[in-house]
Amino acid sequence: MRGLIAASAYGELQESERRALDRHLASCAGCRAQAEAFARLVARVPRERPELGIDLVRTLRARLGEEEARRTAPGWRWAMASVAAAALVAGAYFLSNGLPAGTPGTPAPVASNPSATPVQRALDEAQALVAAGNHTKAYEALSAAAVRNAGDPRVGDVQLRLAELAFDNHWYDRADAAYEQLVVRHPEAVDASPRRDAIRQRRDMLYEGRKDRYALLHELDRARRNPAGAFEIYENVVAQNPNTGAADQAVRELVALVGGDRPAADPRGMVTAMQTARERMNNPVAVAKLNLEIGMLAWRELDDLDLAQDALQKAAQSSDVVLAQRAQQSLEAVKQERRNPS
Amino acid sequence: MKRKDDTDRAALGDEALALALKAGDDTAFDEIVRRYQGRVYAVAYRITVNREDALDVAQETLLKAYRKIGTWQPTRGFLPWLMRLTTNQAIDHLRRHRRHRHEPFEEALRDESPGTQIDPAPQETEREVRANEIDGRIQAALVVLSPTQRAVFAMRHYEGLALADIAVALGCTVGSVKVHLFRALKKLQKELEDLQ
């Protein structure tokens, strides 16, 4: 009968099924209420499809072309490419640790290597320009290299560096486009990068930021430039947009501000820093967000179910409905785990 | 390879287009991508609850359709077969890339925070804000469903596939689809009761 009730919400009953269901509903108030609730739910939930926003034809054709090229390339080319690839990944790792623009101690330019591939030369050139403080020229050089070497299997490393350079320089519209190209056209470069999680986080923030010209990202920049007022700025970002990647980033930076370097590798230290920050906060939504993060850390990293349950319970009372819902879901999972420890 | 004019291909029905690709008309793939990329992405998005994952899944699914078109049987319809590839790819992706239990939602609520420079018509803004709120709630609620329940709900509610076609897509009976749908609706009803 449950299946018939669900199917009826979408008008998908055969005539005989409809008669059987109607007979049942005539005498079962519980099922009747359920059927009505489903009908209301189906009517209430919009049917709009999320927008893809891009055309995949060219991207997929390019990937099919690359696969074909790999299949038909002579073996020796791929042996050389493998050696160069190892060097590129090491170089990209170093570059993609993303020293902020103008940071003292930026390493000296790499000496040019006559046997380097065009992609490696482009990365070396960009590194030298960044070291000299010329980020705009570095960006232009990488953009040109990405176009010139479009067929090179390692051009994804150029695209990755381009995206990171744009982001580190707060050119968020350019970074948005560059990361989009990176993920769509060069997923292998993302997979190979040790900063894969950071790439995801940045993409989330950039995507969210399209609606308001990356206002939250600029707020985070303002906090970094203004250490004395940073706490309040971070709190404001979290309070106004608790369910965004920017809020998650604000929490991470708040933890670093309050806790110093220690929390980065120490979940217990992070929880302590979050608790300290929470006590200092005035905004109840920001407090709820920190309670949610404390609860998740306590659950996932510390196995401290008492702390997790307490924090998530508080977060589940938040006036922000989405945040409260997320906290409630996790709270139920924690309670379930307490009942059935594996 | 035989080539067809773009106009000809656009005029082909879904099954005819797939048959053309199956018969070796490589260029039919472009029209297949144009026609189905939105639907494949949309279903992938509702299952993975993440835009980037959904983009990955959409690409991999369409490439898989290209490579495996030889295994498609015309008797079963092209869309259910494509939805099967989408669902399998999305669920595999979730297993391989298990992330945090709660994930940032791409459809962030629009707000009036300082620094916002866009100034649309007030009525439009209010409508968009409400639409974004509802979508955010739905995306949060989908997390409670199992991947299969999300797939059934996405294909029925958003894509309008018949339950029989969903059964083909999932490789199960229509009865199983109905049970998955019941469980999905039941959980969503609980999560979204204040929206009703």
HADDOCK unambig.tbl for C-alpha pairs under 7 A between the chains (distance, minus, plus):
assign (segid A and resid 2 and name CA) (segid B and resid 179 and name CA) 6.77 0.50 0.50
assign (segid A and resid 2 and name CA) (segid B and resid 182 and name CA) 6.27 0.50 0.50
assign (segid A and resid 3 and name CA) (segid B and resid 175 and name CA) 6.88 0.50 0.50
assign (segid A and resid 3 and name CA) (segid B and resid 178 and name CA) 4.46 0.50 0.50
assign (segid A and resid 3 and name CA) (segid B and resid 179 and name CA) 5.01 0.50 0.50
assign (segid A and resid 3 and name CA) (segid B and resid 182 and name CA) 5.99 0.50 0.50
assign (segid A and resid 6 and name CA) (segid B and resid 178 and name CA) 6.35 0.50 0.50
assign (segid A and resid 6 and name CA) (segid B and resid 181 and name CA) 6.11 0.50 0.50
assign (segid A and resid 6 and name CA) (segid B and resid 182 and name CA) 4.85 0.50 0.50
assign (segid A and resid 7 and name CA) (segid B and resid 178 and name CA) 6.24 0.50 0.50
assign (segid A and resid 38 and name CA) (segid B and resid 185 and name CA) 6.73 0.50 0.50
assign (segid A and resid 40 and name CA) (segid B and resid 196 and name CA) 6.25 0.50 0.50
assign (segid A and resid 41 and name CA) (segid B and resid 189 and name CA) 6.46 0.50 0.50
assign (segid A and resid 41 and name CA) (segid B and resid 196 and name CA) 6.14 0.50 0.50
assign (segid A and resid 44 and name CA) (segid B and resid 196 and name CA) 6.31 0.50 0.50
assign (segid A and resid 47 and name CA) (segid B and resid 157 and name CA) 6.69 0.50 0.50
assign (segid A and resid 47 and name CA) (segid B and resid 158 and name CA) 5.13 0.50 0.50
assign (segid A and resid 48 and name CA) (segid B and resid 158 and name CA) 6.94 0.50 0.50
assign (segid A and resid 49 and name CA) (segid B and resid 42 and name CA) 5.98 0.50 0.50
assign (segid A and resid 49 and name CA) (segid B and resid 158 and name CA) 6.59 0.50 0.50
assign (segid A and resid 50 and name CA) (segid B and resid 42 and name CA) 5.77 0.50 0.50
assign (segid A and resid 52 and name CA) (segid B and resid 38 and name CA) 5.84 0.50 0.50
assign (segid A and resid 52 and name CA) (segid B and resid 41 and name CA) 6.46 0.50 0.50
assign (segid A and resid 57 and name CA) (segid B and resid 30 and name CA) 5.92 0.50 0.50
assign (segid A and resid 57 and name CA) (segid B and resid 33 and name CA) 6.14 0.50 0.50
assign (segid A and resid 57 and name CA) (segid B and resid 34 and name CA) 6.86 0.50 0.50
assign (segid A and resid 204 and name CA) (segid B and resid 106 and name CA) 6.39 0.50 0.50
assign (segid A and resid 207 and name CA) (segid B and resid 106 and name CA) 6.74 0.50 0.50
assign (segid A and resid 208 and name CA) (segid B and resid 106 and name CA) 5.64 0.50 0.50
assign (segid A and resid 208 and name CA) (segid B and resid 107 and name CA) 6.74 0.50 0.50
assign (segid A and resid 208 and name CA) (segid B and resid 108 and name CA) 5.99 0.50 0.50
assign (segid A and resid 212 and name CA) (segid B and resid 116 and name CA) 5.43 0.50 0.50
assign (segid A and resid 212 and name CA) (segid B and resid 117 and name CA) 6.94 0.50 0.50
assign (segid A and resid 212 and name CA) (segid B and resid 118 and name CA) 6.75 0.50 0.50
assign (segid A and resid 215 and name CA) (segid B and resid 115 and name CA) 5.78 0.50 0.50
assign (segid A and resid 215 and name CA) (segid B and resid 116 and name CA) 6.32 0.50 0.50
assign (segid A and resid 243 and name CA) (segid B and resid 104 and name CA) 5.97 0.50 0.50
assign (segid A and resid 243 and name CA) (segid B and resid 105 and name CA) 6.59 0.50 0.50
assign (segid A and resid 243 and name CA) (segid B and resid 108 and name CA) 6.91 0.50 0.50
assign (segid A and resid 244 and name CA) (segid B and resid 104 and name CA) 5.31 0.50 0.50
assign (segid A and resid 244 and name CA) (segid B and resid 105 and name CA) 6.22 0.50 0.50
assign (segid A and resid 244 and name CA) (segid B and resid 108 and name CA) 6.04 0.50 0.50
assign (segid A and resid 245 and name CA) (segid B and resid 104 and name CA) 5.52 0.50 0.50
assign (segid A and resid 322 and name CA) (segid B and resid 137 and name CA) 5.99 0.50 0.50
assign (segid A and resid 322 and name CA) (segid B and resid 140 and name CA) 6.92 0.50 0.50
assign (segid A and resid 326 and name CA) (segid B and resid 102 and name CA) 6.64 0.50 0.50
assign (segid A and resid 326 and name CA) (segid B and resid 140 and name CA) 6.79 0.50 0.50
